[in-house]
């Protein structure tokens, strides 16, 4: 039950990300693209991809709160 709850919380956290941030994070995690592949596909720099993924992870951590801090 906790695994399903966690999955739903992460999904909600990802849906709450800004559009570009969500797009980059989804390509990275769901499509398993490299940062270079994402940058090429979206026409942005690899540094921008890295920054967007970092931002996404921070926002997801904040959304989940302390209850799931053991994941990080």
JODA-V592239 format. One record per residue. N is the residue number from 1. RES is the residue in one letter. PSI is psi in radians with two decimals (NA if undefined). OMEGA is omega in whole degrees, -180 to 180 (* if undefined). D_FIRST is the distance of its C-alpha to the first C-alpha in Angstrom with 2 decimals. Layout:
BEGIN
{{N/RES/PSI/OMEGA/D_FIRST} {N/RES/PSI/OMEGA/D_FIRST}}
END
This chain:
BEGIN
{{1/X/-0.73/-179/0.00} {2/X/-0.62/179/3.81} {3/X/-0.76/179/5.44} {4/X/-0.72/178/5.31} {5/X/-0.77/179/6.28} {6/X/-0.76/178/8.68} {7/X/-0.78/-180/9.99} {8/X/-0.68/178/10.85} {9/X/-0.75/179/12.46} {10/X/-0.73/178/14.41} {11/X/-0.76/178/15.50} {12/X/-0.71/179/16.74} {13/X/-0.76/180/18.46} {14/X/-0.70/179/20.18} {15/X/-0.43/180/21.33} {16/X/-0.07/179/22.89} {17/X/2.67/172/24.97} {18/X/2.69/-172/28.68} {19/X/-0.95/-177/29.63} {20/X/-0.72/179/31.33} {21/X/-0.78/179/28.78} {22/X/-0.72/-180/25.95} {23/X/-0.83/180/28.21} {24/X/-0.81/-179/29.00} {25/X/-0.74/-180/25.46} {26/X/-0.74/177/24.29} {27/X/-0.65/-180/27.29} {28/X/-0.87/-172/26.58} {29/X/-0.69/-176/22.90} {30/X/-0.62/-179/22.49} {31/X/-0.13/179/26.07} {32/X/0.63/176/26.63} {33/X/2.61/176/30.03} {34/X/2.86/178/31.99} {35/X/-0.68/179/33.17} {36/X/-0.74/179/36.63} {37/X/-0.71/179/35.51} {38/X/-0.80/-180/33.68} {39/X/-0.80/180/36.79} {40/X/-0.80/-178/39.06} {41/X/-0.68/-175/37.05} {42/X/-0.12/-180/36.86} {43/X/0.62/179/40.31} {44/X/2.98/-179/39.28} {45/X/2.78/177/39.84} {46/X/-0.64/178/37.58} {47/X/-0.65/177/37.71} {48/X/-0.72/177/36.37} {49/X/-0.83/180/33.45} {50/X/-0.75/-180/32.74} {51/X/-0.71/-179/33.04} {52/X/-0.69/178/30.70} {53/X/-0.73/177/27.95} {54/X/-0.78/178/28.50} {55/X/-0.76/180/28.35} {56/X/-0.82/-179/25.12} {57/X/-0.71/178/23.41} {58/X/-0.77/-179/24.87} {59/X/-0.65/178/23.72} {60/X/-0.77/177/20.13} {61/X/-0.80/-180/20.16} {62/X/-0.73/180/21.74} {63/X/-0.73/-178/19.33} {64/X/-0.51/179/16.28} {65/X/-2.94/-175/18.38} {66/X/-0.37/-176/18.50} {67/X/-0.56/-178/14.91} {68/X/0.44/-179/14.34} {69/X/-0.37/180/17.96} {70/X/-0.27/179/17.30} {71/X/-0.41/-175/16.67} {72/X/NA/*/20.27}}
END
